[in-house]
Amino acid sequence: MMIAVGIGVHNFSEGLAIGQSYASGAIRLAVILIIGFAAHNATEGFGIAGPLTGLSTRTSISFLIKAGLIGGGPTFVGTLLGGLWTSTAVYIFFLAIAGGALIYVSMLMYNSGRRQTTNDVLMIGLFVGLSAGFISDLMVTLGGV
C-alpha cells in the first residue's frame, strides 16, 4: 500500500501540471502531458502489484481496487485542482514538480535496469521510449490540437 501512496503523491503533481496547462489555454501541452503520463502510469500498476506476487495468499479484489484508486486517483484530483485558476508562477512550479518527479523515477528505473541487463539494452529502451514520445507529440500536432 505504501508503494501505491508514493505513486499517488507523484501522480498528484502530474495532475496539477495537466490542470494548469488546460486552465492557461495550453491545450496542446495538456494533451501531450495526458498522453505521456498515461503511457508511463500504465506501468505503475506493475510496481504496485509486483510485491503481491510473493504472498502465499491471494490478495482480495477490494485491496487491488483501493491500491489502484490511491495510486491513480490523485492524478484526477490534481487535474481538477490545477485547473481551477491560472497563475504563471504556480503553473511553472507544478510543471517543475512533475518534471522533477519524472526525472527521479526515470533515474531509479535506469539504475535498477542497469543492474539487471547491459547498457545496450537500456539504450535501445531509451531510444524506443523517446521515439514513442516524439511520435505521440507529432500525432497530436498533426491532429490539430
N, C-alpha and C positions, 0 to 999 in steps of 0.2 A: 504494500500500500504506500510505503514511503517513496518508492520509485514513481508511482502514479502522482503523488503530491509534488515531487520535484518536477516532473514533466508538466504538470498543471501550472505551476508557477512560471515555468519557461514559456508555456503556451499563452499565458495571460498577457505577457509583454508583446507577443506576436499579434494578438487580437487588438491590443491598444494601437499598434502601428497600422494595422489594417483600418481600424475605425478612424484614425486621424487622417489617413490618406483619403478615405472616402469623404470625410467631412470637409477637407480642404479643397476638394474638387479634383484631386489627382486620381481619377478613376482607373487610369491605365496602371499606375503603380499599385493601387489596391488590388486589381485583378492579378497582377504579377505576384504580389505577396500572397494572395489566396492560393494561387496555383503552386507556388514554391513551398509555402508552409504545408499545404495539403500533401504534397509529394513527400516531404520529409516527415510529416506527422504520421503518414500511413505506416511507417516502420516502427513508430514508437510503441505500438501495441506489442511488438515482439519483446521490447525491453521490459514491459510490464508483465507479460505472460511467461517470459523465459524462465524466471526463477521458480515459477509454479510447476514446471515440468518435473522437478526433482522431488516433489512431495509424494508421499505414499498414498494419500487420499486425494480424490478428485476435488477440485475447487468448485464451489457452487456457482451457478449462473448468476445469482444475485451479487456475489462478490465481484465477478468479472464486469458486470454492468456498472456497479459502483466505482470500481477502479477506472473503467473507461470514462465515466462521467467526471470523475475527479481529474483525470489526465487531460481529457479533451474539452470539457465544459468551459474552463476558463478562457479558451480562445473565443468562444461566443460571447461570454460576459465582457471580456476585454474589448471586443469589437464594438459592442453596444456602448460601453463607457467611453471609448476613444472617439466614437462618432457623435457624441453629444455636443461638442463645441470644437472650435478651431483655435489653435494657438501655435504660432510658429515655433516657439521655444519648446512647448510640450510635444509637438509633432516631431521635432528633431530628437528630443530626449527619448521618446518612445521608439523611434527608428533605431537609435543608438543602442537602446536596451535589447531590442530584438536582434540587431546585428551582432552585438556582443555575445548574446546567448547562442546564436548560430555558430560563431567562431569558436566559442568554448566547447560546444557539443561536437563540432567538427574535429577539433583537436583531440578530444577524448576518443572519438571513433578512430581517428587516424593512428593514434598511439596504440590503441587496442588492436587494430588491424595489423600494424607493423610487427607486433609480437607473434601474430598468427600466420603471416604469409610474407612473401617477398615484396620488395618495393615496386617491382614491375607491375604486379597485380594491383597494388594500391594506385599507381599512376594511371593504369587503364581505367580503374573505377572512378578516379577523379575526373579523367577526361570524359568518360561517358556521362557522369553527373553534370559537369559543366556544360557539355553539349546539350543535354536534355534541358537545362535551364535556358540556354540561349535559343534553342528551338521553341520552347514554350513562349519566350518573350517575342520571338518572330511571329508565331501564330497569333498571339494577342494583338500585336501591332498590325499585321495584315488583316486581322478581323475588324479593325477599325475602332478598337476600344481605346 
